[in-house]
Amino acid sequence: MEGRGGPAQTNFLLDAKCDVLLLTEVKEGWSLPGYNLTPGKPDMAPGKRWAAVASKDALVPCQSPHPASAAYVVGGTTYVSSILP
C-alpha cells in the first residue's frame, strides 16, 4: 500500500472481494469497510505500519515470527503478512 490509504486503495481492495488480505506499508488510522484490520508493530515510519492482516471474520492474534510481520488466526488458519522477502 506504500503507506497510502485513500479511496483508490480502499476501492481496489474492496473490488477484489477477498475474505482475507495480507497488507504491507499500511497507513496508521486507515480502515477497510466490512473488514477487521489489525496492523502489526512497530511503525516503519511515522504514521505507517510494516504489515497488517484484514479479514471479514474475527482476527485472533498469535505469535509473529518477526517484529515487521503481523500474524493472526482466522477461522483456524494462521495468516502472516510480512514486509520481509
N, C-alpha and C positions, 0 to 999 in steps of 0.2 A: 504494500500500500504506500510505500515510500513516505510514510508519515502524514499522508493526506487522509482526509476523512470527509470529503464533501459529497454533494449529491451524485456526481459521476461515479465515484467509487461505491457508494451505497446502492445506487440503481444497478450497477454492473453485478454486484454480488447478489442482490435480490433476484435479478433476472436469471441467475444460474440455478435457482431453486434447489440448492443443496441442503441436506439435513445437517451436515457438519462442515465447517470451514476452518482450515488451518491458515492463519494470517501472520504476517510479519510486518514490522515497522508500523505499528498501529498508533494513530494519534490519540493521546490521552483525552478522555471525555467523549470520544466518538461512540455512537451506538448504532445497532443494526436492527430495525423494527422486526419483531417476531422472533428474535434470537436472544439467547442468553450469551453474553460476551464477557469473558474473563481474561483480561490481559495478564501476561507474565510480568515478571520483575527481574531485574531493576530497569530503570529508564536507560535507553541507549543515548538519549539526548533530552534536553528539556522538552516535556510535552509529548514524548514519543516512546512507546514500549517496544521491546525487542520482538515479542511474539504473543499470540493470543489464539484461543480456540473459541469459535462461535457455534452454537448449537440450538436447534429448535427445541430440544429436550434439555432437561436439567444437567448441569455440569457438576461433577464431583471431583474436587482437586485430588491429585496424587503426587507422589514424589517426582519432581522433574529431574531429568538426567544432567541438566546444566542450567546455570542462572539465566542464560539467554534463551531458554526454552520454556514453553508452557505445556504442562501435562495434565489432562483431565480424562475422567471416565464418563462415557455417555452410553447408557443402555448396556453396560457390561463390557464395552470395548474401550481400550485405552487409546487416546489420541495425543500425539506430541507434535507441537508446532515449534520449529526452531529456525533461527536465522543462520545457524551453522550449516556448512555444506555436508 
